Amino acid sequence: MTILVTGGTGYIGSHTCVQLLSEGFDIVLLDNFSNSKPEVLDRIKEITGKSLKFYHADLLNREALVTIFRENDIDAVIHFAGLKAVGESVSIPLNYYHNNITGTINLCSVMEEFGVYNLVFSSSATVYGIQNYVPLHEDLPLSTTNPYGKTKLMIEEILNDLYVSNNNWSIALLRYFNPVGAHSSGRIGEDPNGIPNNLVPYITQVAIGKLPELKVYGDNYPTKDGTGVRDYIHVEDLSEGHLKALEKVMISTGINAYNLGTGIGYSVLDMINTFSKACGREIPYKITNRRPGDIGESFADPTKAERELDWKAKKDLFEMCLDSWRWQVNNPNGYESRVTIS
């Protein structure tokens, strides 16, 4: 069975490619390297000992997509490709709407042209917007607070309309929460451009000395220690969720949304303390003002994914931190590094 993975050299995409190859799937990988590095391809092959077919292409180029489908017998698509920085999306919203939405429309159009109707879409918990309710379940009303989140919600709506128009489609919308961690080998992980936007890569860069201290945005939320609470999930658990969703879409039709999270809320201070234990170092931090739009608490109700996909997150917070630290130590400058520490 051959799976097309768009954005397959990105953080979550690369881990999912490792899982797919390890489970015996053939994969065709498409990426334009806007959020990733070419070296990821070699590391995927190194970890799995298997080959893959790669196209350096962009979803905005419909003809490139036609070529990929013409040259390969694609059975299903896992769609990660897209711009993903919340802050950047506020600054350049048209880029996000054009890239993420037009790219997805091109992909689905070509899929229909070639009779490929099985799709796993990388959505996000951002589609829940600001809720005064936890845990978050799939039937809550949806809204968003930034252009990035709006592209995810709009694409979900487009895919719903697509299924209504053609009931051959089988689509899983995977709303994931806060991916962290890295492959246990330390060979692939999260390699953000510039100063990280997300908590864990920020912590890892403080721990290794690349950044002086961590900024903690607010300590007066109505949570157990006053800091924000989020649902952190190990990227390997997350990638396994994509395989389970793939199995589902291959044997059914319809469109379904699934939360991929642990169902446990960890505070920022929980993360700092656990990471400190994992790396054996103190993590200097400074409390600063809340960020506009941030909420105190957000975590998943993952019971639908467990019930319908037979999926449940397995790794705990210490494992998430330990694997994140191993990746950072082995790759102090990300994929540009040449350091190897066992």
N, C-alpha and C positions, 0 to 999 in steps of 0.2 A: 504494500500500500504506500502510495507516494503523497506526502503532505507538503504543500507550499507554506512556508513560514515567512511572512513579511516582517521586516524589522528584526530579523533573526539574529543579528549580532549585538543587539541591545542587551541591557541587563537581564530582563526577564526572558526575552527571546532566546538568548544564548543558553540559559539553563534549561529551557524547554527543548531546545534542539538536542542537548545532551541526553535528556530523558527520552526523546523520540528515538534517537539512534540506538540508545541502550536497550530499548524495547523492540528493536528490529524493524522500525519504520525506515523507509527511504525518504529523504527530505530534499526539497529544493528551497534554497534560502535566497531571499531578495532583500537587499539593503542599499541605501545610498550613503551610509556612514555619517549622517548628519549628527547622530547621537552616539556613535560607536567607533571602534577602531578595526581596521582590517586584520590585525593580529588575532582577534577573537576567533577567526576561522581556523587558524592553526591550532589554537588551544582546544577548540571543540574536537578537532580530529585527534589531538594528543590524548585527551581524556578518554575518548570513546574507542580509539583505534579504528575508526570507520571513516569513510569518505562521504562527501556530500557535494551537491551541485550548487554552485553559487552564481547569482546574477547581480552585477553592480547596476542597479536600476532604481527608478523612482516611480512611485504610484501615479504621479501626475503625468507620466509618459504612457499613455494608453497603448501605443504601438509596442512598447517594450513588454507590456503585460501580455498582449496577444502573442508575441513571440514565445514567451515563457510557456504559455498554455499550449501553443502549437507544438513545441519541442518536447513537452513532458506530458505524461498521462496522469494528471493531477486528480486525486480522489477527494481531497478536502483542503481547506485553508485555515491556518491559524494567523490571525491578523493583529500584529503588534504595532506596525509602522505608524508613526505620527509624532508631531511635535508635542512636548510634554511638560514644559516648565510653566507653572501657574503665573509667576511674576512676569515672565517674558510675554505670556499671552495677553496680559493687560496692556503691555507696551505696544505690541504689534498684533492686534487682534485679527486683522485681515489675513496676515500670513497663516495664522492658526486655522481660521475658517477655510481658507483656500486649500491649504495642505491637507488637513485632516479629513475634511468632508469631501472635497473633490477627489482626493486620492481613494477614499472608500467607495465613492460612486463609481469611479473607473474600475476598481477591483470587482465590485459586484456585477457591473455590466459585462465585463469580460467573463466572469464566472458563468453568468447566464448564457452567454454566447457559446460557451463550450460545455454546457450542461452539467456544471459542477455546483451543487447546491448545499454542500456541507461546510459550515462556517463557525469557527470559534472566535469571538470578538473580544479584544482586550478593552473592557470598559473600566470604570473606576467608581469608588465610593463617593467621589465628588458629585455624582448625580443625585445624592440625597440632600445636597445643600445644607442649610442650617436647620437641624431638627432639635426639638426639645424632648427627645425620646431616645432611649437606648434600651436594649440593643437594637440596631437598625435591621429591619427585615425588608424583603424584596417588594412587599406590597405597599410600602409607604409612598405618599405623594412625592414626586421628584421635582427638584429645582436646582439651580446652580448659582454660584457667586462670582464666576470668572469665565473668560472666553474659553480657556482650556476645558473646563467642566462642561461648558455649553456645547462644545464640539462632541464630547462623549455622549451627552444627552440627545443631541440632534441625530447623531449616528444611530443610537438605539431606536429613535423614532423612525428613521429611514428604514432600518432593518425590519421593524414591525410592519411598516407599510409594504415592504417588499414581500414579506410572507403572506400578507393579505392578498396581494396581487398574484402570487404564485405559491400554492401550497406544497410544492416540491421542496421548498427550502427547509433546511434544518439548521437552526441557529442557536448558539449558546452565548449569552451576554454575561461575561465574567466581571463582576464588580469587586475589584480587590481593594484591600485596605492599605496597609503600610508595609510594602515589601522591604525586607532587610536580609542580612546574611550574605553568604557566598557559597560557591561549591566547596565541598569538604576538602578537595584537593588544593585549594588556594590558588587555582590557575585562572578561574574566571570569577568576576565580581562586579560591583558597582564602581564605575569610573567616571564621576561627574566632571563636566567642564567647568573650570573656575571654582569659586567658593561654593560648596554644596548647598542646595536648597533644603535637603532632607536631614533629619536629625542624626541618623547613624553614621553616614559618611562624614558628617561634620565632627562627630565625636571621635571617629577613627583618626581624622587628620589632626585633631587636638592631641590625642593620645600619642601619636608618633612625632609630634612637635612641628608639624607644618603650619598649624594655626595656634595662636597663643591661648585662647580660651573659648569655651562654648557660651553662646548667649541663650539664656532660658527666657522665653517670652511670656512673662507673667507668672506670679506665684499666689494669686488671689482668686483662682477659680474655685467653684464649689466642689472640689475633689478632695481626696484623702490627704494630700500634702500641698494642695493649692496650685500644682502645675497641671498642664494639660494631659489628658488621658487619651491614648490611641490604641488601636488594635494592630500590633506588629506581627507580621507573618514571615516565616523563613521562605526565601525565594525558591528553595527546593520543594517545599510543601506546595508553594504556589504553582510551580511548573508541573508537579504531579496533578494538580487540579485541572490543568489544561489537557492532560492526557485523558483524565476521566471524562471531561466534557467532550473531547473528541470521540471517545467510545460511544457516548450518548448520541451525538448527532449522526453518527454513522449508521445507527439502527432505528432512527425515528425521524419524524418530521415535526415541524412546529418551531416556536421561538420561546426561549425561557431565560430568565435572569437568575444568576446565582451569586450570592456573596461568597467570597473566598477570604476568610479571616479565621482567627483562632477563637473568637467569641470572648476573649479576655482583654480587659483594658489595662494597659501599663502606663504609668505616669512618666513624665520626663525624668524625674528623680529616680524612679525605678530603673529606667534605662541607664542612667549615668552610673548608679551604684552597681548594677549587674555588669556593665561593661568594664568598670574599674576592677572587679573581681576577675573577669575573664582575661584582662591584659596585664594585671598585676601593677597597675599604675593609677595614681590619682588623676581625675579628670577635672581640671580647673574650669569653673563656670561662673557666670555673672548673671544675676537676675536683672532683666530689663522690662520695658513696658510690653503689654500685650500687643499683638499685631491685629490690625483691623480685620474683622471677619472671622477670627479664630474663635472656636467654641471650646468649652471646657472638656467635654467628654464625647468620644465617638468610638464605638466598637460594634462588631458584626453580630448578627444572629446567623450562624452558618448551618442551621439545621436542615434547610432545604437541600443544600449541596450534599450533606451527609445522607439524606433520605433518598435523593434522586440520582446522585452521581456516585454514591458509595465512597465519598471523599471526606477526610477529616485531617486537619493539620496535626502533625505529630511532634514537631520540634519545639522545645521550650525557649524561654528568653535567654538563658545562659548559652545554649547552643547557637542561637542567632548572633549573640555578641562574640562568641569565640570564633565562629567562622568569619565574621566581619573583620575581626582583628587579624586572623591568619592571612586573609586576602591583603589587608593593608600592609602588614609586615613584609610579605613576600613581594608586594608590588607597591613600594612607597610612592612611586610616580605613576601609578596606574599601569596601563598596557605599554607605556614607554619604558618600564623598568626592565632590567635584566638580572635582578637579584632573585636568588632562590634560597629559601630557608626552610628546612624540613620541620 
